[in-house]
């Protein structure tokens, strides 16, 4: 039989790499212990595969170079992978991914669980560098354009962002994972969660956790400046609202606040 395994590595900058390997002629009752170790100063890694048996010792070594010159890096001038922007429904945004093609690029895999793409006829995973004729027609209809400029492969998603659906009351995320691979099998992986927001309210309250003398308020914002976010509350039957400006903005476009000194009439 054959053993196939993949090791995934993420560096301190959040870049992901993976490397796969096959071991042929696996014998019954062989036990495999996978050891990963970084060696050398030049930015390289060794993966040691050891087979421990009472009567047999085997060892396979292969190198996974992580020299920046070997990595098919994916970048974007418009999209912040660490803090993905909101995309207003039907307005879209300019969005171009750039893949370094100077490293003997072999494939760029598109992987997405979004039902919008599968409803259009796209598989959940395919090589966008080498699509079938049917996949190419669907990509063209969606506004996805792949082109080569010098040593870069550009993937334009600008028109696609204008066509992505959303819910009427809350954002909808269409996440795509991109994995660029070179001829040596070294991969670079990023994700683009395309978060489409409705054209309605910029801010909405999610929940109010009220107690006898205080309350916690939780909300979600779209593309509003966080400095403009406030909560309002008032006594039962009152006309004027009390305004809370002390808002804690969290990740994923969520925010919260705490109200102290309340009574039973709020």
C-alpha angles and dihedrals in degrees: 000000000000130000116212119186137168129202120204122203128190120194128210091270091058095252113146127216131179137189129190132202139183126216113196131206098029111191125216117271094014111146121214125206115188115207122186120196136166114227136179133020099258095079103265135135134210124207115201120201112194129187112203119197133150090243102026138050121185133171132190121192130187132164127235105198114206097186106147089234090065099049121097093220121198117211139168131195093204104038122070105207092196094049108024114206127235118254116212112226112265091356094079124176139248106269126168125167117207120206120194105240096179091089099070093270111210105176146352110208121208113206122178137156092197110128089211091071095043090048088058089055102261119135118238089250132024142140107264090195091059107028123168118251090258092050090049092053091051092048090051090050090050091049097247109147125189118194139160120235114179108303093346135087109213120205110193116203096167097109091040091059089060092057101045113114127229138187119269094240107025141028122275122210123213104189122196123188116208121201117184115194132189128209091270091059095251111146137201117199131194134161129220110199100195101207109195116195127198120250091242127082120004092207134030134178114241102188145340118218102196127188133174098279105010143026139205117220125199128190146162129229132197120199098332119127106259091227088066095056116110139159122223129202137164143179119274108276094010123129103206121072126222112226126216116203097169096098125166108215114206136183123286092039094290127136137180143188139190126225118203132189097037127156134200094276099069 
